[in-house]
Amino acid sequence: MRRMDTAYKKTITEKLIIYVVLIASMVGCDKVDYKMKITNNSNSTIYFYYSFSYPDTTIRAEGNPLGSPDNYRILSGETITNPMRGSWEGQFDIYSTLMIFIFDEATLKTVPWDTIRKNYMILKRYDLSYEDLVKMDWRVTYP
């Protein structure tokens, strides 16, 4: 009988530890803010990349949106969510301006990234303050 009690206690203790770890991991996760939407009203597929490095408007070497097409590709007529870990408001507590760069899919697929960066081959760049985004209801529309 003692063996059964010990095995039962061990099983209960192991389950309790697993539950505590699961609950602690859920509490520790950053929330994700899904309020920003980007709409592509053009006739072609576009990609976007964003940066808070303003007034430095350089396109970063690590910014090629083809590296994560599922996150940065917007088909013609499509609206996607641009999620932010934490909150968008929190980013504007640190930075004053969000830059959103819009690229043509054909350009990204046929021109080397270094050339795109050097020649600033973008379709459009949006420079947006927190106030701009609030007025726009967190919706950016291209063009």
C-alpha positions, 0 to 999 in steps of 0.5 A: 500500500505504501508503494501505491501511495508514494507512486500516486504522490509522485504522479500528482507532484509531477502533474502539479509541476507541469501545470505551474510551469504552463501557467507561468509560461502563459503569464510571461508571454508578451501580448501581440498588438494586431491593430495595424492593418496595411491594404494593397489597392494596387494591381500588383503584389507588394512587399513592405518593411518597417523601421523606427530608425527615422530620421535615418531613412536608409534601407537596412541590409537585414530588411529584405522582406523576401526573407519572410514573405508570409509576413511581408507580402500583400497581394493585390486587393488584400489587407494584412495585419502588421502585428507588434509584440507588446504594443504599437503605443509602446514603440511610440513611447521610445520612437517618434516616427514609424517608416513603412517602405513599400516594394514591388514584388518583381523588383525584389525578385529580380534585382539584388537587395544591395542594388535596391538599397543603394538605388532606393528602389521603393514604390513609396515610404510612409513616415508616420507619427503616433498621431498620424496612425490614430487619425488613420485608425491604424490603417495604411493604404497603398497607394 
